[in-house]
Amino acid sequence: MLKKVFVFALVAISLCLNLAAFAGSSPKLAIKGYDPVAYFTASKATEGSKDFEYVWNARTWRFASKENLELFKKTPEKYAPQYSANCAWAVAHNYTAPVDPKAWEIVNGKLYLNYNMEVRAKWLEKKEEYIASGDKNWPALAERAKADK
């Protein structure tokens, strides 16, 4: 009986390790599957499709159309959200936070996302100041995120 339990435990551990390795092998979905190009072309948050995916910068990006996918492929930096799709208000305050893809703004040709609509409203009150703070804070935050991986 003890031998069966031991064998079962080994199989379970092996299965868990394999699942963990498999789960870690696919890139994380960027901006919860929303199309980064659509913010610029359609002026709205638009869900992307599994039919139009592209891996860039260690993330899987989805697009609403083949045209948007091709635009992104040509110049991803133009369309990708600032601060690696972290909340712009949080980055301005020297920490990172996830985003709501519907809480967005384009400022000077750059896409900024925020945690939610309430935070977006606060961010918009002083967006130029928060962008300056975020730009200053982001390099160290990005390095910290790399070290945490």
C-alpha positions as CSV (number, residue, x, y, z in Angstrom):
1,M,0.0,0.0,0.0
2,L,2.8,2.4,0.9
3,K,4.5,1.7,-2.4
4,K,1.3,2.6,-4.3
5,V,1.0,5.9,-2.4
6,F,4.6,6.7,-3.1
7,V,4.2,5.9,-6.8
8,F,1.0,7.9,-7.0
9,A,2.8,10.9,-5.3
10,L,5.7,10.7,-7.8
11,V,3.3,10.6,-10.7
12,A,1.3,13.6,-9.3
13,I,4.4,15.6,-8.7
14,S,5.7,14.9,-12.2
15,L,2.3,15.8,-13.7
16,C,2.3,19.1,-11.7
17,L,5.8,20.0,-12.8
18,N,4.9,19.3,-16.5
19,L,1.8,21.4,-16.3
20,A,3.7,24.2,-14.7
21,A,6.3,24.1,-17.4
22,F,3.6,24.0,-20.1
23,A,1.7,26.9,-18.5
24,G,4.8,29.0,-18.4
25,S,5.7,28.3,-22.0
26,S,3.1,30.5,-23.7
27,P,3.5,34.3,-23.5
28,K,1.1,36.2,-21.3
29,L,-1.8,37.9,-23.0
30,A,-1.3,41.6,-23.4
31,I,-3.9,44.1,-22.3
32,K,-6.4,41.3,-21.6
33,G,-6.7,40.5,-25.3
34,Y,-7.7,44.0,-26.5
35,D,-6.4,45.4,-29.8
36,P,-3.8,48.1,-29.2
37,V,-4.1,49.5,-32.7
38,A,-7.9,50.0,-32.4
39,Y,-7.4,52.7,-29.8
40,F,-5.7,54.7,-32.5
41,T,-7.8,53.7,-35.6
42,A,-11.3,53.2,-34.1
43,S,-10.9,55.5,-31.1
44,K,-12.3,52.9,-28.8
45,A,-11.3,49.8,-26.7
46,T,-11.9,46.8,-29.0
47,E,-11.4,43.2,-28.1
48,G,-9.0,41.3,-30.3
49,S,-9.5,37.9,-31.8
50,K,-7.6,34.6,-31.4
51,D,-7.5,34.6,-35.2
52,F,-5.2,37.6,-35.2
53,E,-2.4,37.0,-32.7
54,Y,1.2,38.1,-32.6
55,V,3.9,37.5,-30.1
56,W,6.0,40.6,-29.4
57,N,8.0,41.6,-26.3
58,A,7.3,38.3,-24.5
59,R,3.5,38.9,-24.8
60,T,0.7,37.7,-27.0
61,W,-1.1,40.6,-28.6
62,R,-4.6,40.2,-30.2
63,F,-6.1,42.3,-33.0
64,A,-9.6,42.9,-34.3
65,S,-8.5,42.6,-37.9
66,K,-5.6,41.5,-40.1
67,E,-5.0,45.1,-41.0
68,N,-4.5,46.1,-37.4
69,L,-2.2,43.1,-36.9
70,E,-0.1,44.2,-39.9
71,L,0.1,47.8,-38.7
72,F,1.3,46.6,-35.3
73,K,3.9,44.3,-36.9
74,K,5.4,47.2,-38.8
75,T,5.8,49.6,-35.8
76,P,4.8,47.9,-32.5
77,E,6.3,50.7,-30.4
78,K,3.9,53.1,-32.0
79,Y,0.8,51.2,-30.8
80,A,1.9,49.4,-27.6
81,P,0.8,51.0,-24.4
82,Q,3.3,52.9,-22.3
83,Y,4.9,51.3,-19.3
84,S,4.5,47.8,-20.7
85,A,0.7,48.0,-20.2
86,N,0.9,48.8,-16.5
87,C,-1.4,51.4,-14.9
88,A,-0.1,54.9,-15.8
89,W,-1.3,56.4,-12.5
90,A,0.5,53.6,-10.5
91,V,3.7,54.1,-12.4
92,A,3.6,57.8,-11.8
93,H,3.4,56.9,-8.1
94,N,6.3,54.5,-8.4
95,Y,4.6,51.1,-8.4
96,T,2.9,48.9,-10.9
97,A,-0.7,47.7,-11.2
98,P,-2.9,45.9,-13.8
99,V,-5.2,47.8,-16.1
100,D,-8.7,47.9,-17.4
101,P,-8.4,48.1,-21.2
102,K,-11.4,50.4,-21.2
103,A,-9.7,53.0,-19.0
104,W,-7.4,54.5,-21.7
105,E,-6.2,57.8,-23.2
106,I,-4.0,58.7,-26.1
107,V,-1.7,61.7,-25.2
108,N,0.8,63.0,-27.7
109,G,0.4,59.9,-29.9
110,K,1.0,57.5,-27.0
111,L,-1.4,55.0,-25.4
112,Y,-1.8,55.1,-21.6
113,L,-3.9,52.6,-19.7
114,N,-5.2,52.9,-16.1
115,Y,-6.4,50.5,-13.4
116,N,-10.1,51.6,-13.8
117,M,-12.2,54.5,-14.8
118,E,-12.0,56.2,-11.4
119,V,-8.2,56.1,-11.5
120,R,-8.2,57.3,-15.1
121,A,-10.3,60.3,-14.1
122,K,-7.6,61.2,-11.4
123,W,-4.8,60.6,-13.9
124,L,-6.5,62.9,-16.4
125,E,-6.6,65.8,-13.9
126,K,-2.8,66.0,-14.0
127,K,-1.9,63.8,-16.9
128,E,1.2,65.9,-18.0
129,E,2.6,65.8,-14.5
130,Y,1.8,62.1,-14.1
131,I,3.4,61.3,-17.5
132,A,6.6,63.1,-16.5
133,S,6.7,61.2,-13.2
134,G,5.8,57.9,-14.9
135,D,8.6,58.4,-17.5
136,K,11.0,59.1,-14.7
137,N,9.9,56.1,-12.6
138,W,9.5,53.5,-15.4
139,P,13.1,52.5,-16.0
140,A,13.7,51.4,-12.4
141,L,10.3,49.7,-12.2
142,A,10.9,47.8,-15.4
143,E,14.3,46.7,-14.1
144,R,12.7,45.5,-10.9
145,A,10.1,43.6,-12.8
146,K,12.8,41.8,-14.8
147,A,14.6,40.9,-11.6
148,D,11.4,39.5,-10.1
149,K,11.0,37.0,-13.0
